Each structure stands twice: as structure tokens, then as C-alpha cells.
Amino acid sequence: MFYFHKKGITQELIHHLKYKKRQEIGTVLGQWYAEDLKQQKVFEEVHYIIPVPLHPKRLKQRGYNQISTFCHAIGDTLNIPVTTDILYRNHYSITQSKKNLEERSSLNTNSFDVNHNEEHHHKHFLLIDDVLTTGATLEACGKAILKIPGAKLSILTMGFSES
């Protein structure tokens, strides 16, 4: 949706969404973006939206998953259910934003796993995160989701980082 760079408006928006409890930013951006996504045929085939999950400890600290309102706004507009019970985070670690490029790239691919049943087999999942930096988080999540037999995966982010 946006190009993310230090000191830019995208960083400001996501920072307020993530750390200042301004969840309405996610709703507005999700509604806005979903209007463009309606024009893309691929989204007609998506069965579930999956937000990149926070570890339960981080969720308790923050009180919410910053990408949740964005996902729900997209899901409501495109009529796609958002699910938070398929993908989960195994390991607690410091926030990615405090890690350097090398530390981000070395994210443990076992940090995420899935709970699934036959109902989830052969479905198309849309994985959503706030910012794509190295791709390590999305790759680890994607590998977990692709353990589901016949799963198809698409990825969407609010921002794409220069680093």
C-alpha cells in the first residue's frame, strides 16, 4: 500500500497504530485499500485473511494486534473472514523494529506454526502484516501456512520498507 522510510508519513501512521493505540488508523487504511483490492480478481478467491500473530506475551503487553483493525476492514469490505486461530507464534522475541537487518533476516523459521483441520485444506489464505522489511516474518509465517494440505498463499502489507 505504501512505501515505508524513516521519518516518513507511513512510519508515523504505523507508529501511531502500533504503539499509540490509534487502531482507527488501521480501519481507515484497510477500508481505503480494500476499495482498490475489489478490482483485483485474485481476492475473489481468498477464503481466509490471517493477520501475522503476536506472541501471547506481546499481545498482553500491547493489548491488541496492530494489524487487526486493518485486516477486519479489508475482510468486511471484501466479505472474507478474518481468522486468528490458524496461525500462531511459538517464540517470544524482542520487536522486529528494534533489530538490525541481519537479526531480522535470521528469524527462526520455527517461530510460527498452524492449527488446522480438514476444513482448511485446499483453501486460499491472505496473510497480512504491517511492514515488509526483510521478508523474514512473512516467510516464516508462509512456511507454516503452507503445511496445510493444498494451501494457496497470498501476502499483503501496509508498507514496504527500503531496508
C-alpha positions in Angstrom: 0.0 0.0 0.0 2.8 2.5 1.0 6.5 2.9 0.6 7.9 3.0 4.2 11.0 5.0 5.0 12.4 6.5 8.2 10.8 9.8 9.2 8.1 9.5 6.6 4.4 9.8 6.9 4.0 6.0 6.6 6.3 5.4 9.5 4.3 8.0 11.5 1.0 6.3 10.7 2.2 2.8 11.5 3.9 4.0 14.7 0.7 5.6 15.9 -1.3 2.5 15.0 1.2 0.1 16.7 2.4 2.0 19.8 -0.1 4.8 20.4 -3.3 2.7 20.4 -4.6 4.5 17.3 -6.4 1.5 16.0 -8.8 3.6 13.9 -5.8 4.2 11.5 -5.9 0.5 10.7 -9.6 0.7 10.0 -9.4 3.8 7.7 -6.4 2.4 5.8 -8.0 -1.0 5.4 -11.2 0.5 4.1 -9.3 2.7 1.7 -7.1 -0.1 0.4 -9.9 -2.6 0.1 -11.6 -0.4 -2.4 -8.6 -0.9 -4.7 -8.4 -4.6 -3.9 -12.0 -5.1 -5.0 -10.8 -4.6 -8.6 -8.3 -7.5 -8.3 -9.8 -10.8 -9.3 -7.4 -12.8 -7.1 -9.1 -11.5 -3.9 -12.4 -13.1 -5.0 -10.7 -16.5 -4.5 -9.4 -15.8 -0.9 -11.1 -18.0 1.8 -9.4 -16.5 4.9 -7.5 -13.5 6.0 -4.8 -14.2 8.5 -3.0 -11.4 10.4 0.6 -12.0 11.4 0.1 -13.0 15.0 1.7 -11.6 18.1 3.1 -13.9 20.8 0.5 -14.0 23.7 3.0 -12.2 25.9 3.4 -9.3 23.4 -0.4 -9.2 22.9 -0.9 -8.9 26.6 1.7 -6.1 26.8 0.3 -4.1 23.9 -3.3 -5.0 24.4 -4.1 -5.5 20.7 -2.5 -6.7 17.5 -1.8 -3.6 15.5 -2.7 -5.2 12.2 -6.1 -6.5 13.4 -8.3 -3.5 12.5 -6.6 -3.3 9.1 -7.4 -6.9 8.4 -11.0 -6.6 9.6 -11.7 -3.6 7.5 -10.4 -5.4 4.4 -12.3 -8.6 5.4 -15.5 -6.7 5.9 -15.2 -4.8 2.6 -14.2 -7.9 0.6 -16.5 -10.3 2.5 -13.6 -12.5 3.6 -13.5 -13.9 7.2 -10.5 -12.9 9.4 -9.2 -15.8 11.5 -6.7 -15.7 14.3 -6.9 -19.3 15.3 -5.0 -21.0 12.5 -1.5 -19.3 12.6 0.2 -18.8 15.9 3.6 -17.6 17.2 5.7 -20.1 19.2 8.5 -17.9 20.4 8.6 -14.6 22.2 11.3 -12.2 21.0 12.1 -8.5 21.0 10.2 -6.5 18.5 11.5 -6.7 14.9 11.7 -2.9 14.8 14.5 -2.9 17.3 16.5 -5.5 15.3 19.1 -4.7 12.7 18.8 -6.1 9.1 20.9 -9.2 9.9 18.9 -10.0 13.1 15.6 -9.6 11.2 16.8 -11.9 8.4 17.7 -14.7 10.8 14.2 -15.1 12.2 13.7 -18.7 13.3 11.5 -20.4 10.8 10.1 -22.4 13.6 8.7 -19.2 15.3 5.3 -19.9 13.8 3.0 -22.9 13.4 -0.5 -23.7 12.5 -3.6 -25.3 14.0 -5.7 -26.6 11.1 -8.3 -29.2 10.3 -9.8 -30.6 7.1 -12.0 -27.5 6.6 -8.8 -25.5 6.0 -7.4 -27.9 3.3 -7.2 -26.6 -0.2 -8.0 -23.0 0.8 -6.5 -19.7 -0.3 -5.1 -17.7 2.6 -4.3 -14.0 2.6 -1.5 -13.3 5.1 -1.3 -9.6 6.2 1.4 -7.8 8.1 2.1 -4.1 8.7 5.6 -3.6 7.0 7.7 -5.8 4.8 11.3 -5.2 5.6 13.4 -8.3 5.0 10.5 -10.6 4.5 11.7 -13.0 7.3 8.5 -12.8 9.3 6.3 -13.3 6.3 8.4 -16.1 5.0 8.3 -17.9 8.4 4.5 -17.4 8.6 4.1 -18.5 5.0 6.1 -21.7 5.5 3.8 -22.6 8.5 0.6 -21.9 6.5 1.9 -24.0 3.6 1.9 -27.0 5.9 -1.8 -27.1 5.4 -2.5 -29.6 2.6 -3.3 -27.8 -0.7 -3.0 -24.3 0.8 -2.5 -21.3 -1.5 -1.0 -18.2 -0.1 -1.1 -14.5 -1.0 0.6 -11.8 1.0 -0.4 -8.2 1.6 1.3 -5.5 3.7 0.5 -1.9 4.6 4.1 -0.8 3.8 7.2 -1.9 2.0 10.5 -0.7 3.6 13.6 0.5 1.9 15.9 -1.5 4.3 
